[in-house]
Amino acid sequence: MKTSYQETWQQLLPRLSREWRRLGGPEKTELGTRLRRIAELQRQMHQLFLAAGGLQACADCRGGCCGSGTHHLTLANLLALLDSEQAFPHPDFNQSCPWLSVDGCRLEPGCRPFNCVTFVCHLVEEFWSPEQVASFYRLEKALRVEYQWLARRCAGGSLQGVLLVARRLGPVSLLSPLRSKP
């Protein structure tokens, strides 16, 4: 029988917490620095979103782009929460996105999935100046570099959703280092 997303989630969070606690000093320091960089870039992108009236645009369309969010959360997002020691909202896997509420996304902007912070619909982008558009895409490029670093470093670090990655890896540590290619 296939494991439900809820069961995968209930196993994943304690497992990753243990892996994070066991991580060595310099390795954890480097990962923490990268995670804080990701969070800062995402917060800057969110500020641009807010400046364009993004919250109202999303409320008006009721989060139409948030469908299928079950697979958007990545290892980087979970690690960012563990590194910052923030409480993680309980997912509702009966929703189109388990992190979506009637008030919008329940995840802090610095911990939201890459897909969610980098997608901006026309209702938002049309309110930006050319400089704001350029700034957003400059931030997106820098953010992609950070996520790609994690994907090259950790077995579970891809942009693929962490629920899928955890199932694929089975008992293999999500934080296990990948071998460098010659």
C-alpha positions in Angstrom: 0.0 0.0 0.0 1.3 3.5 -0.9 2.1 5.8 2.0 -0.1 8.9 2.2 1.4 12.4 2.1 0.3 12.8 5.7 2.2 9.7 6.7 5.3 10.7 4.7 5.2 14.1 6.4 4.8 12.7 9.9 7.9 10.6 9.3 9.9 13.2 7.4 9.9 16.1 9.9 11.4 14.1 12.9 13.8 12.3 10.5 15.1 15.5 9.1 15.3 17.1 12.5 17.6 14.3 13.7 19.7 14.5 10.6 20.1 18.3 11.1 21.1 17.9 14.7 23.7 15.3 13.8 25.3 17.5 11.1 28.9 18.5 11.8 29.9 22.0 12.8 31.5 23.4 9.6 29.1 21.6 7.4 26.1 22.9 9.4 27.6 26.4 9.5 27.9 26.5 5.7 24.5 25.1 5.1 23.0 27.6 7.6 24.7 30.5 5.8 23.3 29.3 2.5 19.8 28.8 4.0 19.8 32.3 5.5 20.9 33.7 2.1 18.0 31.9 0.4 15.6 33.3 3.1 16.9 36.8 2.6 16.6 36.7 -1.2 13.1 35.4 -0.9 12.1 38.1 1.6 13.5 40.7 -0.9 11.4 39.2 -3.7 8.4 39.2 -1.4 8.9 42.9 -0.7 8.6 43.6 -4.5 5.5 41.4 -4.5 4.0 43.5 -1.7 4.9 46.7 -3.4 2.9 45.7 -6.5 -0.2 45.0 -4.4 0.4 41.2 -4.6 -1.6 40.3 -1.5 -4.8 41.9 -2.9 -4.2 40.4 -6.3 -3.9 36.9 -4.7 -6.9 37.5 -2.6 -9.0 38.5 -5.6 -8.1 35.4 -7.6 -8.1 33.2 -4.5 -4.7 31.8 -5.0 -5.3 30.3 -8.4 -1.6 29.7 -8.9 -1.3 27.9 -5.6 -2.9 24.6 -6.8 -0.8 21.5 -6.7 1.4 23.0 -4.0 1.8 19.6 -2.4 5.1 19.0 -4.2 6.6 22.5 -4.1 8.1 22.4 -0.6 11.8 21.5 -0.9 14.5 20.4 1.5 15.8 23.9 1.6 12.5 25.2 2.9 12.4 22.6 5.7 16.0 23.2 6.6 15.4 26.9 6.7 12.7 26.4 9.3 14.9 24.0 11.3 17.9 26.4 11.2 15.7 29.3 12.3 14.0 27.1 15.0 10.6 28.4 13.7 7.4 26.4 14.4 6.2 24.7 11.2 2.6 25.0 10.3 0.6 21.8 10.2 0.0 20.9 6.5 -3.5 20.2 5.3 -3.1 17.6 2.5 -6.8 17.9 1.7 -6.2 21.3 0.2 -4.8 22.1 -3.3 -1.8 23.3 -1.4 -1.2 22.1 2.1 0.3 25.4 3.2 -2.6 27.6 1.9 -5.3 29.0 4.2 -8.1 31.4 3.5 -5.7 34.2 4.4 -3.0 33.1 2.0 0.2 31.2 2.4 0.9 30.1 6.0 4.7 29.9 5.4 6.9 32.9 6.1 8.2 34.3 2.8 11.8 33.3 3.6 10.8 29.6 3.9 8.4 29.4 1.0 9.1 27.0 -1.9 11.1 28.2 -4.9 8.2 27.8 -7.3 6.0 30.0 -5.1 8.4 32.9 -4.6 9.6 33.0 -8.2 6.2 32.8 -9.9 4.6 36.2 -10.4 1.5 36.5 -12.5 0.6 39.3 -14.8 -1.7 40.8 -12.2 1.4 41.6 -10.0 4.1 42.2 -12.6 2.1 44.8 -14.5 2.3 47.1 -11.5 6.1 47.0 -11.3 8.4 49.6 -12.9 11.0 48.3 -15.3 13.6 48.7 -12.5 11.5 46.5 -10.2 11.1 43.9 -12.9 14.8 43.8 -13.4 15.4 43.6 -9.6 13.0 40.7 -9.3 14.7 38.7 -12.0 18.1 39.5 -10.7 17.1 38.2 -7.2 15.5 35.1 -8.9 18.8 34.3 -10.6 20.8 34.7 -7.3 18.2 32.5 -5.6 18.4 29.8 -8.2 22.2 29.7 -7.7 21.7 29.0 -4.0 19.1 26.2 -4.6 21.4 24.7 -7.2 24.3 24.7 -4.7 22.1 22.7 -2.3 21.1 20.3 -5.1 24.8 19.6 -5.8 25.6 19.2 -2.1 22.8 17.0 -0.6 21.1 13.8 -1.7 17.7 15.4 -1.0 18.6 18.9 -2.2 16.8 19.2 -5.6 14.1 21.5 -6.6 11.8 18.5 -6.6 9.4 18.4 -3.7 10.8 17.0 -0.5 7.9 14.6 -0.1 8.7 12.9 -3.4 12.4 13.0 -2.7 12.0 11.4 0.7 10.0 8.6 -0.8 12.5 8.1 -3.6 15.5 8.1 -1.2 13.9 5.7 1.3 16.3 5.4 4.3 19.1 7.4 2.7 19.8 10.6 4.6 18.4 13.7 2.8 21.6 15.5 3.9 24.1 12.9 2.8 26.7 14.5 0.6 26.7 13.8 -3.1 30.0 12.7 -4.6 31.7 15.2 -6.8 31.8 14.4 -10.5 35.2 14.2 -12.0 
